[in-house]
Amino acid sequence: MEERAAGLILFREASGPRKYLIIKNRRGGHWGFPKGHVEPGEDELQAAVREVAEEVRIYKFNIVPGFRTTVRYTFFRDGKRFRKEVVLFLAQTEEEGQPFEGEVDAMLWLPFPSALACITFPEQREALRQAEAWLNAG
C-alpha cells in the first residue's frame, strides 16, 4: 500500500542563528518535521500548509522558492507493509508555534547540528541537510 504526505521544514532567524522546528510525533514517538496525509482535492503544498497549522499552530510563513525534496520510506502498520512518500517544502517563519496535543508530544526550535542529531530517521536528516545547504547557498 502507498501513502502520500507533505510537510514543511520550518526555520527562524529572528533571534540569532538559524533554528529549525522539529516535532515529536505522538503515535510513533519519533522526531521529524510537521507533516501529514495529502487529502483528496489538495495539492502537496496545500496539504503541507494545513498540516503545519493543525500540528504546530503556525499560520504565517514564507515558502522558500525552488526548494522541494521528497523522502521515501517503508513502514509496517497492523502487519501490513506501507510505502510512504513525503514531499517537504522549506519555509521561514517568525512564529513560535504551539504543539497540538492530539498529534504532537513536543516541539523544539534547534540550530542545525542539534536538529540533525535529534531527528529520528535518516531520510529526514538528509532532507534537513539539503535545506541547510540550500539556505547557505542562497
Secondary structure, DSSP 8 states (H G I E B T S, - for coil): -EEEEEEEEEEE-TTSS-EEEEEEETTT--EE--EEE--TT--HHHHHHHHHHHHH-----EEEEEEEEEEEEEEEETTEEEEEEEEEEEEE--------TTTEEEEEEEEHHHHHHH-SSHHHHHHHHHHHHHHHH-
